[in-house]
Amino acid sequence: MRKVVSAVVVIGLLLSFGVMSAPVSAADEPLVVYCGAGLMKPMDELKAAFEEREDMPVRMIYAGSGELFGMIATRQEGDVYIPGAEKYTMDALEKGMVLEDGIETICYHVPVILVPGGNPAGIECLQDMAGEGVKVALADSKAAAIGKTADAILKKNNLTEAIEANVVTRPSTTNQLLIYTATGQVDAAIAWEDQATWGQAKGKVDIVRIPAEQNTIKTIPAAVVSFTGRADDANAFIQFITSEEGKTVWEKWGFPIEKPE
């Protein structure tokens, strides 16, 4: 009798500490998506549509593409990785962090020069960003895809040293570039074209396009994280955001589906 009572007490203690609690089904746990901060607007919309359709919760983690890369490498968990440029996906594949079979192209990122509404500094080209007294914002190249891309554009056009001399801030996300520009804290920033569609941008920023021969257009991919225990769910999410319905959302937010020439 004492043995029976002891066993009941032990089981009760284990349950109280959660050691023997009932397992939570995968469907009850959110699908974890690591996503570049510059993709927030369309992804929030697509996340909501996917959750409603599949009755599956999704947790979005937004940050710079490089920061997300570091999170996945350190945590070794999560389900989907969507950086702002393909290089991060290829680096992740090389390090075994994503599955090759789970990589899909979503759309494209086009760099432009963002200037405050009315373009008070008269910026008309990349060279103008090197002008005396011009305040420039570029993203952190170690944290954000647009930072690395901007550096590549400057190098391609032999403007690195001249424009770096005018850089007054290096934020970790493209979203912060938009804020600095829209509030007139800087005269110009190299950012993604789609940001001009954001509510915070309307009437507050103008776009100065970078000629194709001077520009570097980036592919936006989605990949299944190799540490996932839910590859089928992760694939289902990727197939949804790259579907015809998904493409409509991306285009609405200013992301070209076909690569611009």
N, C-alpha and C positions, 0 to 999 in steps of 0.2 A: 504493500500500500504506500509506504514511504517513497519507493522508487517511482511510482506513478505520479505522486504529488510533486516530487522533485522535477520530473520530466515536464509536467504542466507548467511549473514555475519557470524553468529554463526557456521553454517555448514562448511563454508570455514575455520574458525579458528580451528575447531575440526579436519578437514582433514589435516591441516598444521602441527598439533601436532601428527598426527598418531592415534588419538583416534577413528576415524571412518574409518580407512584404511581397505581395503579388507583383509579378513582372508587369511593367508598363508596355503596352503594345506599341510597335513602331509607328502605327498610324496616329497615336496620341502625341508623339514627340514631333516637334517642328522640324521640317527639312531646313538645314542650315546652308544659306547661300552667302558666300563671300563675294561682294560686288563692288566694283569701282565707284567712287562717290559721284563721278560725273554722269553715271547712268541712273541716278536715283529716281528721276521723274518717270521715265517709262517703266522702270522696274517696279516701282510702287504700284503702278496701275496693273501691270501684268501679274504681280504677286496676288493682288486682291482677286483678280479674275480666276487665277489658278486655284486659289483656296476655295472659292465658291463652287467651281466646277468639280474639283476632285475631293472636296471635303477633307483637305489635308493642310494643316497649318505650316506656314513657311516663316522662318526667321531670317531677316536680311541683316547682314553685317556690312556696313558701308565704310570705306576708308580708301586711301590711296592704294593703287595696285601693288606697289612695292610693300606697303605695310601689310596688306592682305597676304601676300606671298610669305612674309615672315610669320604671320599668325598661323598659317596652315603648316609651315615647316616646324614650328615650335609645338603647337597643340596636337598635331597629327590627328585631326578630326574635322568633321564637316562633310558636306555632300556635293556642293557645286561651287566652282570658281569662275567668276566673270570679271577679268581685268579689263582695263581700257585699251590694251594693246596686246597683240599676239605674242610678242617677245616673252612676256611673263608666263604665258601658257607653255611655250616651248621650253623655257627654263624649268618650269615645274615638271614637265614631262621628262626632261633629262634627269631630274632628281627623284623621279618616281612618285611625285606628289599628285599627279592626275593620270587618268586612264586614256590611252591613245584612241581607243574605240569610242570614247565619250566626248570627243572634241567636235564642236559644230561652229561654223561662222554665223554670227548674228547679223552684223551690219558693219558700217564703217564710221570712223572718227575723222573729221576734217579740221585741222588746225586753222585758226584765223587770228587776226589781231583784233582784240576787243578794245574799244575806246569809250570814254564817257559820252553820253548823249550830246550831240552837237560837235563832238571831236574838237574840244577847245585847244588842244596842242597841235592840230593840223597834221595828224599822222596819216600818211597816204601809202606808206610802204614800209618794209622791214628796215631799210636804211634810215628812215626818219626816227626810229626808236633810239638811234645812236646820237641824236641831236643834243646840243647843250641844254641842260636843265630839264630834260625829259625824264619823268619818273616811270620806271618800268617794273611790272610784276611778272615773275616767272615762277612756276611751281618747283618745289624741291624734286630734283631729278632722281633721288633715291627713294622717294615716297610715292610720287604720282606719275602716271603714264605721260601726262601732258608735260611734265617737267623734263623727262628724258627726251620726249619728242621735240620740245622747244630747243633744247641744247643741240639736238641733231640738225635742226633747221638752221640755227645760227652758224654751226660749223660748216654746213653745206654751202652757205652763202658768205663765208669768211667774215662773219660779223660778231663772233664770240666775244672778243676782247672789247670791241667798241660798245656793244650793248650791255655787257656785263657791268661796265663802269656806271651804267644808269639804273641798275637793278636795286630797288629799295626794299624788296621783300621777297621771300621764297617760301610761301605757304605749302602745306603738305597735301592739299587737295585742290582740284580745279574749281570747286564750289567757292572757295575763298578768293580765287582770282576774280570771279564775277562780283563778289561783294566789294572788293577793293576798287574795281573799275566803276561799278554802278554808283558808288558813293563819292567818286571823284578823288579818291586818295592816291590814285596813280593815273598817268596819262595814257598808258597802253599796257596790254597783257597779251601774251600768246596763250589762247585758250581754245576750247572746242567750239565749233560753229553752233552746235545744237543748243548751247547755253543761252543763245539769244532768244530762244522760244520760252524760256522760263518766265514766270510771272514777275520775279524780282528784276528781270532785265528789261521788260517792255517799257520803252520810252526813256530808259536810263542808260542804255549802251547802244553803240553803233558797231557795225562790222566793217573791217577793212580786210578784203580778201587777199590771200597770198597766192601769187601766180603758181600754176601747177608745177612748173619747172623749178620753182624755189621751195615748194612745199614737200611735206612728208605725210601722206595719208596712212592711217593705221586701221588694221582689221580688229574688230571686236569679237572675240571668241567666247564660247562657254565650254566648260569641261567638267567631267565627273571627277571629284576628288577621290584619290585612290584609297583613302582611309575610311571611306563611307561603308556603312553596313546596309545601305539602301540604294544600291546602284540602279535598280529598276525605277524607283521613285525619282532619283536624280535625273535619270534619262528622260522620264516623263515630263519633268519640269523644263528641261532643255528643249525637248520637242515642242512643247507648248509655246515657249517664247520665240522659237524660230518658225512657227507655223504661219499661215497666211494671216490669221488673226493677230498674231504677235507682230508680224511685219507692219501691219497697219498702225499699231501703237508706236513702233519705232519711228516710222515715217512721220507720224503726227508730231513727234517731239524733235524732228529735225535731223534724224539719222538716216543717211542714204543706205538703201538695201544693196544697190549695185555700186561697185567701186567707181568713184568719180575719176574721169580721165584728166 
